[in-house]
């Protein structure tokens, strides 16, 4: 494994871990009734991580249908969007 591939693997792993941890933190803040949290950052990091994970999966023969759906899915899973919609009403 080259240094660049190792760096890419580390960055993708950190992106996934931050997305899932931030998602849990945002849901916990939403459940506690707090308006604080990590904001939309976990959803954005998750979308970027999926964006860079799809070509890596394609190299291993895994073809994901509808790639833009998978890229936008972390933004939809993040409860920060629900908080923004609730605040705007």
C-alpha positions as CSV (number, residue, x, y, z in Angstrom):
1,X,0.0,0.0,0.0
2,X,1.4,3.4,-1.0
3,X,1.5,6.4,1.3
4,X,-1.2,8.2,-0.7
5,X,-3.5,5.2,-0.5
6,X,-2.9,4.9,3.3
7,X,-3.6,8.6,3.7
8,X,-6.9,8.2,1.7
9,X,-7.9,5.3,3.8
10,X,-7.3,7.2,7.0
11,X,-9.2,10.3,5.8
12,X,-12.2,8.2,4.7
13,X,-12.3,6.4,8.0
14,X,-12.1,9.6,9.9
15,X,-14.9,11.1,7.7
16,X,-17.2,8.1,8.4
17,X,-16.5,8.2,12.1
18,X,-17.1,11.9,12.4
19,X,-20.4,11.5,10.4
20,X,-21.8,8.8,12.6
21,X,-20.5,10.4,15.8
22,X,-21.9,13.8,14.8
23,X,-25.2,12.3,13.8
24,X,-25.5,10.7,17.2
25,X,-24.6,14.1,18.9
26,X,-27.2,16.0,16.8
27,X,-29.9,13.4,17.6
28,X,-29.1,13.6,21.3
29,X,-29.2,17.4,21.1
30,X,-32.6,17.2,19.3
31,X,-33.9,14.8,21.8
32,X,-32.8,17.0,24.8
33,X,-34.6,19.9,23.2
34,X,-31.4,21.9,22.8
35,X,-30.8,24.1,19.8
36,X,-27.1,23.4,20.0
37,X,-25.3,20.7,18.3
38,X,-22.7,20.3,15.6
39,X,-25.0,22.0,13.1
40,X,-25.0,20.7,9.5
41,X,-21.3,19.8,9.7
42,X,-21.8,16.0,10.1
43,X,-24.1,15.9,7.1
44,X,-21.7,17.8,5.0
45,X,-18.8,15.6,6.1
46,X,-20.9,12.5,5.4
47,X,-21.7,13.7,1.9
48,X,-18.1,14.4,1.1
49,X,-17.1,11.0,2.5
50,X,-19.7,9.2,0.3
51,X,-18.6,11.3,-2.7
52,X,-15.0,10.1,-2.3
53,X,-16.0,6.5,-1.2
54,X,-18.0,5.7,-4.4
55,X,-15.0,5.8,-6.8
56,X,-13.0,3.6,-4.3
57,X,-15.9,1.1,-4.2
58,X,-16.1,1.1,-8.0
59,X,-12.4,0.1,-8.1
60,X,-13.4,-3.0,-6.1
61,X,-16.3,-3.9,-8.5
62,X,-19.1,-2.5,-6.3
63,X,-21.4,-0.5,-8.5
64,X,-23.8,1.8,-6.5
65,X,-27.0,2.7,-8.3
66,X,-28.1,6.3,-8.2
67,X,-24.9,7.8,-6.9
68,X,-26.3,11.2,-6.2
69,X,-29.0,9.7,-3.9
70,X,-26.2,8.2,-1.8
71,X,-24.3,11.5,-1.8
72,X,-27.3,13.5,-0.6
73,X,-28.5,10.8,1.9
74,X,-26.3,11.9,4.8
75,X,-27.7,15.5,4.5
76,X,-31.2,14.0,4.7
77,X,-30.3,11.8,7.7
78,X,-28.9,14.7,9.7
79,X,-31.6,16.1,12.1
80,X,-30.2,19.6,11.6
81,X,-32.4,20.0,8.5
82,X,-35.5,19.3,10.7
83,X,-34.3,21.9,13.2
84,X,-33.9,24.5,10.5
85,X,-37.4,23.7,9.1
86,X,-38.9,23.8,12.6
87,X,-37.3,27.2,13.3
88,X,-38.5,28.8,10.0
89,X,-42.1,28.2,10.9
